[in-house]
């Protein structure tokens, strides 16, 4: 009888230890699945934000429409005029505070911005409208002009400034 009690206690302790191990495995599995769910949620939010940024870049597009062989330049003031056309679907903020002009890799100061043939707004370049950027630059020859908008859309044109 004593042997039966000892074996019974051993069996009961085995069951308890198996229950403890089982509960431990469940807790670990639940915490791992929680971490994976959180990581997946953060990843999906990041992908969504990246998609919104890309959509914004695609809907706000422009082109430099100057004749590369003839960039307008005022010799006395040292100002060249760069014309851009909004080829996107949404308006582009158009002022010297949000645009950047680089000539041969160097940032040049913008003297003024003007929306051509649109008296409704001088701060927004609406789709299919043309804007004029006056840049302080008085060096002739072949150069590379790059215009960058506030959301990172950039266009480059190789030109001959005379």
C-alpha positions, 0 to 999 in steps of 0.5 A: 500500500505504501508503494501505491501511495508513493507511485500515486504521488509520483504520478500526480507530480508528473501531471503537475509538472506537465501542466506547468510546462504546458502553461509556460508554453502557452504564455510564451506562444501568446507573447510571441504572437503579440510581438508578431502582431504588433510588428506586422501592424507597424509594418503595414502602417509604414507601407501605407505611409510610403504609399501616400508619399509615393502617390503624392510624388506621382500626382505632383509632377513638373517639367522644365520647359526652357529651350536648352539652347536659349536660357533667358538671361538679363546681363545687367542684373545677372538673373536667368529665368527657368520655366517649369510646367505643372504636368501633375494632377494636383497644384504645386506650392510655388514660391521661393521658400519651397523650391530649390534650384541647383546649377552644376550642383550648387544651390543658387538663390531664387530672386522671385517666382511668378505664375505665368498667365494665371492671375488667380494664384501666385503661390500655387502652380495649378495643373498645366500652368507654367511658372517662372523662376528667376535665379541669381546666376550670371555665368555663361556656358553649358550648365546643368539646372536642377529644380527640386520641389518641396516634396522631393520631385526633381527635374534636370536640364542641360542648358547653354546660358548665353 
